[in-house]
Amino acid sequence: MEFLAAMATEVPDGHGAARAHELARHKRLLRLWRAPSRPGESRILGLFSAADRDEFEQLLGGISQVARVTPLGAHDNDPAAAGVVGRPGKGPEFLISMTLTVPPGIPAAAVDDACAREAEQTRELAARGHLLRLWTLPVSPDGPGTLGLWRARDLGELEAILEALPLSGWETIETTPLSPHPQDPIRLL
């Protein structure tokens, strides 16, 4: 099971950095990014792997003050789960939260067709290095949610990619630009 943790403080030097390296070595800390925050604040996002919520909370000991934890579910179109290995992408990474709201009166066959076309397109985008990961979010009153880790040259290219997706007209999209973190496992290992 994977968890996205929004941490209110920087991964500290010394013990915390050593703990982050240890978790990365054991494939418990999968990624670590800086996200936009207000002046004077530090906002770190970490992607963790654990058997369950209890194990996840034990893993975090000594790393940072966690502000919010989101359990992430498996998504049928996740490139990593499907074994799709794309070419290495260039450019910054973005977390994209999408909430699907199908308008009333849309026939089920039209929704199924759009979902099938989106699945095909996400495989192509993964192969081109734009879509890195895809997860389901816990059910909310707003509707089914998806979280994606994307890469593009810039925000304009990303917006064009997302607008071209077959379900885009029915989705509310929130974009979080990500910056590399010095303790990111990609940099550590």
C-alpha positions in Angstrom: 0.0 0.0 0.0 1.2 3.5 -0.8 0.7 6.7 1.2 1.3 10.4 0.2 2.3 12.4 3.3 2.3 16.2 3.3 4.9 17.2 5.8 4.9 20.7 7.4 8.7 20.8 8.0 11.9 20.0 6.2 13.4 16.6 6.6 16.0 17.5 9.3 19.7 17.0 9.0 21.5 14.2 10.9 19.1 11.6 12.2 16.2 12.5 10.0 18.3 12.5 6.8 19.8 9.1 7.8 16.4 7.7 8.5 15.2 8.9 5.1 18.1 7.2 3.5 17.4 4.0 5.4 13.8 4.0 4.4 14.7 4.6 0.8 17.2 1.7 0.8 14.4 -0.5 2.1 12.0 0.8 -0.5 9.7 2.4 2.1 10.4 6.0 1.1 9.8 6.0 -2.6 9.9 9.7 -3.5 10.3 13.1 -1.8 9.5 16.5 -3.2 9.2 20.2 -2.3 5.8 21.7 -3.0 4.8 25.3 -3.2 4.1 26.9 0.2 3.5 30.2 1.8 6.5 32.4 2.6 8.3 31.2 5.7 6.8 27.7 5.4 8.3 24.5 4.1 6.0 21.9 2.5 7.4 18.5 1.7 5.5 15.7 0.0 6.6 12.1 0.5 5.5 8.9 -1.2 5.8 5.9 1.1 5.2 2.2 0.9 3.9 0.2 3.9 1.7 -2.8 4.6 -0.9 -0.7 6.3 -1.5 2.6 8.1 0.0 1.3 11.4 3.2 0.3 9.7 3.3 3.6 7.9 3.0 5.6 11.1 5.9 3.6 12.6 8.0 4.3 9.5 7.6 8.1 10.0 9.3 8.1 13.4 12.1 10.7 13.3 11.5 12.1 9.9 9.2 15.1 10.1 5.9 16.6 11.4 3.2 15.1 9.2 0.3 17.5 8.4 -1.8 15.2 6.2 -1.7 11.6 5.0 -3.6 10.3 2.0 -3.8 6.5 1.4 -3.4 5.7 -2.3 -5.2 2.9 -3.9 -4.3 0.9 -7.0 -5.4 2.3 -10.3 -6.1 0.2 -13.4 -4.2 2.6 -15.6 -1.1 2.9 -13.4 1.9 2.5 -15.6 4.1 1.0 -12.8 1.5 -1.6 -12.0 1.1 -2.5 -15.7 4.8 -2.8 -16.2 4.9 0.1 -18.7 8.3 1.6 -18.7 8.4 4.8 -20.6 11.4 6.6 -21.9 13.0 8.9 -19.4 11.2 12.2 -19.5 12.5 15.7 -19.2 11.2 18.6 -17.2 9.6 19.1 -13.9 7.2 16.7 -12.2 3.6 17.6 -11.2 1.0 15.9 -8.9 -2.4 16.1 -10.6 -5.5 15.5 -8.6 -8.6 14.7 -10.8 -12.2 14.4 -9.7 -14.6 12.8 -12.2 -18.2 14.1 -12.4 -20.1 12.7 -15.3 -23.0 15.0 -16.3 -26.5 13.6 -15.8 -28.0 12.0 -18.9 -24.7 10.7 -20.4 -25.3 7.1 -21.5 -23.2 4.5 -19.8 -21.9 3.3 -23.1 -20.4 6.8 -23.8 -18.8 6.8 -20.4 -17.3 3.3 -20.9 -16.0 4.4 -24.4 -14.4 7.5 -22.9 -12.8 5.5 -20.1 -11.4 3.0 -22.6 -10.0 5.7 -24.8 -8.4 7.4 -21.7 -6.8 4.1 -20.7 -5.2 3.8 -24.1 -4.1 7.4 -24.1 -2.6 7.1 -20.6 -0.5 4.0 -21.8 0.8 6.1 -24.7 1.6 9.0 -22.4 3.4 6.7 -20.0 5.5 5.2 -22.8 6.5 8.8 -23.8 7.6 9.6 -20.3 4.7 12.0 -19.3 2.7 9.8 -17.0 4.8 8.2 -14.3 2.2 6.9 -11.8 -1.5 6.9 -11.2 -3.5 6.1 -8.0 -7.1 6.2 -6.9 -7.9 8.5 -4.0 -10.3 7.7 -1.1 -13.9 8.3 -2.1 -15.1 11.8 -1.5 -18.4 13.6 -1.7 -17.2 15.2 -4.9 -16.9 11.9 -6.7 -14.2 9.4 -7.7 -10.7 10.8 -7.5 -7.4 10.0 -9.1 -3.9 11.3 -8.3 -1.2 11.2 -11.0 2.5 11.9 -11.1 3.2 13.6 -14.4 6.2 15.1 -16.2 6.2 17.8 -18.8 8.6 20.4 -20.2 6.4 23.1 -18.4 3.0 23.8 -17.1 1.7 24.8 -20.6 2.7 21.4 -22.1 1.1 19.6 -19.1 -2.2 21.5 -19.5 -2.3 20.6 -23.2 -1.8 17.0 -22.4 -4.5 16.9 -19.7 -7.0 18.8 -21.9 -6.5 16.2 -24.6 -7.6 13.3 -22.3 -11.0 11.9 -23.2 -12.4 12.5 -19.7 -11.0 16.0 -19.3 -14.4 17.7 -19.9 -15.9 15.8 -16.9 -12.9 16.3 -14.5 -12.0 18.9 -12.1 -8.2 19.1 -12.1 -5.8 20.5 -9.4 -2.1 20.8 -10.3 0.7 20.9 -7.8 4.2 21.7 -9.2 6.9 19.7 -7.6 10.6 20.6 -7.0 13.4 18.1 -6.4 14.2 17.4 -2.7 17.8 16.6 -1.8 16.7 13.5 0.2 14.6 12.1 -2.8 15.4 8.4 -3.1 16.1 8.9 -6.8 19.0 11.2 -5.7 20.1 9.0 -2.8 20.4 5.6 -4.4 
